[in-house]
Amino acid sequence: MRLIPFLTLVLLAASCQQKSPNPIFEVYDYEVASLIDLSAELEVLADSLILPEGPVWNSQNGELLFVDNLQNKIFSWSETYGIQDHMLNAGNTGYAPNLGAGLLGPNGLAIGADNQLYLCQMGDRRVAKTTNQPSKKPEFSTVADNYDGQILNSPNDLVVTSTGDVFFTDPPFAFFDPGAMRFMDTELRQLDFSGVFKVDHNGGAVSVVDTLGVPNGLGLSPDNRFLYVNKMGKPFSNSDSQIVKIDLTTGRGEEFFNADALVKKYNNGTDLDGMDVHSSGHIFTAGPGGLLIISPEGDLMARVDTGQITNCTFDDQESYLYITGFMNNPKLFRIKMK
């Protein structure tokens, strides 16, 4: 009888205990296994939602904050308390004129170094901030509500740098007709472009960073040097569906990733949406076909079949990726990282 060495037995046992890859992962570069657990399940944390968006991790309380645009509120979720109302009437307070219907609630969230909660208020057509505390009657102060005297369209997503500069996108989704899949002509819209804007931390001046296409989600490189912008293609604009990488030291932008082929492949109306950037520099973004994981060089490493989603973010330890689903997939998910 041939004896099997003890070390071999240990390795065989470990191999048998390894979990099988989850088929929701479509992997193109197996280096992605160093970032995310390829055997992990997509865990549902909440499902009583309509249009979840804008997730951000609140380190102060060890909880996730995210919005429901169509409920006009912000929720919190934690291991201890589950899902709770965090802030009511959070995106459409009557501050600015709007059409009275559509995507008018809050959207992108960010927590600044000052521990203030920054948010995009689509109905109020401004970027605002407030104290990072639960509230039924929150009080907001305006960060930006116009450019060159013209009211903003409907701020969608934002990031706050370590120095306090605020970058935000301003597509006209408050004026979008989802039935006709087009932006409506209205005298309420004052800007004739959809910009990526910067609010300077020193004085609050608003400047244009980019004006091409219909910008959506934003991400910031770990060193705060590069700004990543998700830009939507047809039918939202006449440009390609792409991620643009802007060097904030020079102001120069270039195409980082083109998603047109994926838009055509998953011909179901999905496009690039919200994103977050891992501390390794990899980009995790909502896109055609679900969640896309893209290398710092702009290569697609994996697609995760999550169903249509709107956005994602990490907790402060990057132990989990939290994901918000679209209206046809209105849930809050998380998936285990490495």
C-alpha positions as CSV (number, residue, x, y, z in Angstrom):
1,M,0.0,0.0,0.0
2,R,1.4,3.4,-1.0
3,L,1.4,5.9,1.9
4,I,0.4,9.5,1.1
5,P,2.7,12.0,2.8
6,F,1.0,14.0,5.6
7,L,1.6,17.4,3.9
8,T,-0.2,16.1,0.8
9,L,-3.1,15.0,2.9
10,V,-3.3,18.5,4.4
11,L,-3.2,20.1,1.0
12,L,-5.9,17.7,-0.4
13,A,-8.1,18.5,2.6
14,A,-7.7,22.2,2.2
15,S,-8.5,21.8,-1.5
16,C,-11.7,19.9,-0.7
17,Q,-12.8,22.6,1.7
18,Q,-12.3,25.4,-0.8
19,K,-15.6,26.9,-1.9
20,S,-16.6,26.8,-5.6
21,P,-16.6,30.0,-7.5
22,N,-20.0,31.8,-7.6
23,P,-21.3,31.7,-11.2
24,I,-22.3,35.4,-10.9
25,F,-18.6,36.2,-11.5
26,E,-17.4,36.5,-15.1
27,V,-13.7,36.7,-14.7
28,Y,-11.3,38.0,-17.4
29,D,-8.2,38.5,-15.1
30,Y,-7.8,36.2,-12.1
31,E,-5.8,38.8,-10.3
32,V,-9.2,40.1,-9.3
33,A,-9.3,37.3,-6.8
34,S,-6.9,39.3,-4.6
35,L,-9.6,41.9,-4.2
36,I,-12.9,40.1,-4.0
37,D,-14.0,36.7,-2.8
38,L,-15.0,34.9,-6.0
39,S,-17.1,32.4,-4.0
40,A,-19.0,35.0,-2.1
41,E,-22.8,35.3,-2.3
42,L,-24.7,38.4,-3.1
43,E,-26.3,39.1,0.2
44,V,-29.6,41.0,0.3
45,L,-29.7,43.5,3.2
46,A,-33.0,45.3,2.3
47,D,-35.7,45.0,-0.3
48,S,-38.4,47.4,0.7
49,L,-37.0,50.1,-1.6
50,I,-38.0,51.9,-4.8
51,L,-34.9,53.6,-6.2
52,P,-31.8,53.2,-3.9
53,E,-28.7,55.2,-4.7
54,G,-25.8,57.2,-3.3
55,P,-24.3,54.8,-0.8
56,V,-21.5,56.0,1.5
57,W,-19.9,54.5,4.6
58,N,-20.4,56.5,7.8
59,S,-17.3,55.6,9.9
60,Q,-18.5,57.7,12.8
61,N,-21.4,55.3,13.5
62,G,-20.2,52.1,11.7
63,E,-23.1,52.2,9.3
64,L,-24.0,52.6,5.7
65,L,-26.0,55.6,4.5
66,F,-27.9,55.5,1.2
67,V,-30.8,57.3,-0.4
68,D,-34.1,56.3,-1.9
69,N,-34.5,59.0,-4.6
70,L,-38.2,58.4,-5.2
71,Q,-39.0,58.3,-1.4
72,N,-37.1,61.6,-1.0
73,K,-35.2,60.2,2.0
74,I,-31.9,58.9,3.3
75,F,-31.7,55.5,5.1
76,S,-29.1,54.0,7.3
77,W,-28.2,50.3,7.6
78,S,-26.0,48.6,10.3
79,E,-25.4,45.1,11.5
80,T,-27.0,46.0,14.9
81,Y,-30.1,47.9,13.8
82,G,-30.7,46.9,10.2
83,I,-32.4,49.5,8.0
84,Q,-33.7,52.7,9.5
85,D,-34.9,56.1,8.4
86,H,-32.0,58.5,8.7
87,M,-33.1,61.7,7.1
88,L,-36.6,62.7,5.7
89,N,-37.4,65.2,2.9
90,A,-33.7,65.1,1.9
91,G,-33.7,66.0,-1.8
92,N,-36.7,68.0,-2.7
93,T,-37.5,70.7,-0.1
94,G,-39.0,73.4,-2.3
95,Y,-35.7,75.3,-2.5
96,A,-35.7,75.5,-6.3
97,P,-38.3,75.3,-9.1
98,N,-38.8,71.9,-10.7
99,L,-41.3,70.0,-12.7
100,G,-43.0,68.5,-9.6
101,A,-42.5,64.9,-10.7
102,G,-39.7,62.5,-11.6
103,L,-36.3,62.0,-10.1
104,L,-36.3,64.8,-7.5
105,G,-35.0,63.2,-4.3
106,P,-31.5,63.0,-3.0
107,N,-28.8,61.2,-4.9
108,G,-25.0,61.1,-4.3
109,L,-23.7,61.3,-0.7
110,A,-20.3,62.0,0.7
111,I,-18.8,62.7,4.1
112,G,-16.2,65.4,4.2
113,A,-13.2,65.7,6.5
114,D,-15.3,68.1,8.5
115,N,-17.7,65.2,9.2
116,Q,-20.5,67.0,7.4
117,L,-22.8,65.1,5.2
118,Y,-22.7,66.4,1.6
119,L,-25.5,65.5,-0.8
120,C,-26.8,66.1,-4.2
121,Q,-30.4,67.3,-4.1
122,M,-32.0,66.8,-7.5
123,G,-35.3,68.5,-6.8
124,D,-33.6,71.4,-5.1
125,R,-31.1,71.6,-7.9
126,R,-28.1,72.1,-5.6
127,V,-25.3,70.5,-3.7
128,A,-25.9,70.9,0.0
129,K,-24.5,69.8,3.3
130,T,-25.8,69.1,6.8
131,T,-24.8,67.7,10.1
132,N,-24.1,64.0,10.0
133,Q,-26.9,63.1,12.4
134,P,-30.3,61.5,11.9
135,S,-33.1,64.0,11.5
136,K,-36.8,64.2,10.6
137,K,-36.4,67.9,9.8
138,P,-32.9,68.4,8.5
139,E,-31.4,71.9,7.9
140,F,-29.3,72.3,4.8
141,S,-26.7,74.8,3.8
142,T,-26.0,75.4,0.2
143,V,-22.6,74.4,-1.3
144,A,-23.5,75.2,-4.9
145,D,-26.8,76.0,-6.6
146,N,-25.7,77.9,-9.7
147,Y,-23.0,78.4,-12.3
148,D,-22.4,81.9,-13.6
149,G,-25.8,83.0,-12.2
150,Q,-27.7,80.1,-13.9
151,I,-29.5,77.5,-11.7
152,L,-27.9,74.0,-11.9
153,N,-29.8,71.2,-13.6
154,S,-30.0,68.4,-11.0
155,P,-26.7,67.4,-9.3
156,N,-26.3,63.7,-9.4
157,D,-23.0,62.6,-7.7
158,L,-20.1,64.1,-5.8
159,V,-16.8,63.5,-4.1
160,V,-15.0,65.6,-1.5
161,T,-11.2,65.7,-1.6
162,S,-9.0,65.6,1.5
163,T,-8.5,69.3,1.2
164,G,-12.2,70.0,1.1
165,D,-12.7,70.7,-2.7
166,V,-16.1,69.3,-3.9
167,F,-16.5,67.8,-7.4
168,F,-20.0,67.0,-8.7
169,T,-21.8,66.1,-11.8
170,D,-24.9,67.9,-13.0
171,P,-26.9,66.0,-15.7
172,P,-30.5,67.1,-16.3
173,F,-32.2,64.0,-14.9
174,A,-34.8,66.1,-13.1
175,F,-36.1,66.9,-16.6
176,F,-35.9,63.3,-18.0
177,D,-39.0,61.5,-19.3
178,P,-38.2,57.7,-18.7
179,G,-41.2,56.7,-20.8
180,A,-40.0,58.5,-23.9
181,M,-36.3,58.0,-22.9
182,R,-35.5,61.7,-23.6
183,F,-34.8,64.9,-21.8
184,M,-37.7,67.3,-21.9
185,D,-37.6,70.9,-23.2
186,T,-38.5,73.2,-20.3
187,E,-37.9,76.9,-19.5
188,L,-36.9,75.7,-16.0
189,R,-33.6,74.4,-17.4
190,Q,-31.2,77.3,-17.6
191,L,-27.8,75.6,-18.3
192,D,-27.5,74.3,-21.9
193,F,-24.8,71.7,-20.9
194,S,-24.3,69.0,-18.4
195,G,-21.1,69.8,-16.5
196,V,-18.7,68.3,-14.1
197,F,-18.0,71.1,-11.6
198,K,-15.6,72.0,-8.8
199,V,-16.4,73.9,-5.7
200,D,-13.2,75.3,-4.3
201,H,-12.6,74.8,-0.6
202,N,-11.1,78.3,-0.4
203,G,-14.0,80.6,-1.0
204,G,-16.5,78.3,-2.6
205,A,-16.1,79.4,-6.2
206,V,-17.7,77.1,-8.8
207,S,-15.8,76.3,-11.9
208,V,-16.3,73.9,-14.9
209,V,-14.1,70.9,-15.1
210,D,-15.7,69.1,-18.1
211,T,-18.7,69.7,-20.3
212,L,-18.9,66.7,-22.7
213,G,-21.8,64.3,-22.7
214,V,-24.1,63.3,-19.8
215,P,-21.9,62.8,-16.7
216,N,-23.1,60.5,-13.9
217,G,-21.0,58.8,-11.2
218,L,-17.7,60.1,-9.9
219,G,-14.7,58.4,-8.3
220,L,-11.5,59.8,-6.8
221,S,-8.1,58.1,-6.9
222,P,-6.6,57.2,-3.5
223,D,-4.0,59.9,-3.8
224,N,-6.7,62.5,-4.9
225,R,-4.8,63.2,-8.1
226,F,-7.3,61.7,-10.6
227,L,-11.0,62.2,-11.0
228,Y,-13.0,59.4,-12.7
229,V,-16.2,60.4,-14.5
230,N,-18.8,57.9,-15.7
231,K,-20.3,59.4,-18.9
232,M,-23.5,57.9,-20.4
233,G,-23.9,57.2,-24.1
234,K,-26.9,56.8,-26.3
235,P,-29.8,57.5,-25.9
236,F,-28.7,59.9,-23.1
237,S,-26.1,61.7,-25.2
238,N,-24.5,61.6,-28.6
239,S,-21.1,60.6,-27.1
240,D,-19.7,57.2,-26.2
241,S,-20.4,55.4,-23.0
242,Q,-17.1,55.8,-21.2
243,I,-15.1,56.5,-18.1
244,V,-13.1,59.6,-18.4
245,K,-9.9,60.1,-16.3
246,I,-9.1,63.7,-15.4
247,D,-5.7,64.7,-14.0
248,L,-6.6,67.3,-11.4
249,T,-3.0,68.7,-11.4
250,T,-3.2,69.6,-15.1
251,G,-7.0,69.6,-15.8
252,R,-6.4,67.2,-18.8
253,G,-8.9,64.4,-19.4
254,E,-8.8,61.3,-21.4
255,E,-10.8,58.2,-22.1
256,F,-10.0,55.6,-19.5
257,F,-12.5,52.9,-20.4
258,N,-15.1,52.5,-23.2
259,A,-18.3,50.7,-22.4
260,D,-20.1,50.9,-25.8
261,A,-19.5,47.2,-26.5
262,L,-21.0,46.3,-23.2
263,V,-24.0,48.6,-23.7
264,K,-24.7,46.8,-27.0
265,K,-24.1,43.3,-25.5
266,Y,-26.5,43.8,-22.6
267,N,-29.0,45.7,-24.7
268,N,-31.4,46.4,-21.8
269,G,-31.0,50.2,-21.3
270,T,-28.3,50.0,-18.7
271,D,-25.3,52.3,-18.8
272,L,-22.5,53.4,-16.6
273,D,-23.8,54.8,-13.3
274,G,-22.2,55.2,-9.8
275,M,-18.8,54.0,-8.8
276,D,-16.2,53.8,-6.1
277,V,-12.4,53.4,-6.2
278,H,-10.7,50.8,-4.0
279,S,-7.6,51.7,-2.1
280,S,-5.6,49.7,-4.6
281,G,-6.8,52.0,-7.4
282,H,-9.2,49.5,-9.0
283,I,-12.6,50.9,-10.0
284,F,-15.9,49.2,-9.0
285,T,-18.7,50.6,-11.1
286,A,-22.3,50.1,-11.9
287,G,-22.5,49.4,-15.6
288,P,-24.0,47.4,-18.4
289,G,-24.3,43.8,-17.3
290,G,-24.1,44.6,-13.5
291,L,-21.0,45.4,-11.5
292,L,-17.8,46.0,-13.4
293,I,-14.3,45.8,-11.9
294,I,-11.7,47.7,-13.8
295,S,-7.9,47.8,-13.2
296,P,-6.0,51.0,-12.6
297,E,-4.8,50.6,-16.2
298,G,-8.3,50.6,-17.6
299,D,-8.7,46.9,-18.3
300,L,-12.0,45.1,-17.5
301,M,-11.1,42.4,-14.9
302,A,-14.5,41.0,-14.0
303,R,-18.2,41.4,-14.3
304,V,-20.5,40.5,-11.5
305,D,-24.1,39.6,-12.5
306,T,-25.9,41.6,-9.9
307,G,-28.8,42.6,-12.0
308,Q,-29.1,46.3,-12.9
309,I,-27.6,48.5,-10.2
310,T,-27.1,52.1,-9.6
311,N,-24.0,52.5,-7.3
312,C,-21.6,50.9,-4.8
313,T,-19.2,51.7,-2.0
314,F,-16.9,50.1,0.5
315,D,-16.9,50.1,4.3
316,D,-13.9,51.7,5.9
317,Q,-12.0,48.4,6.2
318,E,-13.0,47.4,2.6
319,S,-14.3,44.1,4.0
320,Y,-17.5,44.4,2.0
321,L,-18.8,46.2,-1.1
322,Y,-22.3,47.6,-0.7
323,I,-24.4,47.8,-3.8
324,T,-27.7,49.6,-4.6
325,G,-30.0,48.2,-7.2
326,F,-32.1,50.0,-9.8
327,M,-35.9,50.3,-9.9
328,N,-36.2,46.8,-11.5
329,N,-33.9,45.5,-8.8
330,P,-34.7,47.7,-5.8
331,K,-32.5,46.1,-3.1
332,L,-29.5,46.9,-1.0
333,F,-26.8,44.2,-1.4
334,R,-23.4,43.5,-0.1
335,I,-20.7,41.1,-1.3
336,K,-17.5,40.1,0.6
337,M,-14.2,41.4,-0.4
338,K,-10.8,39.8,0.4
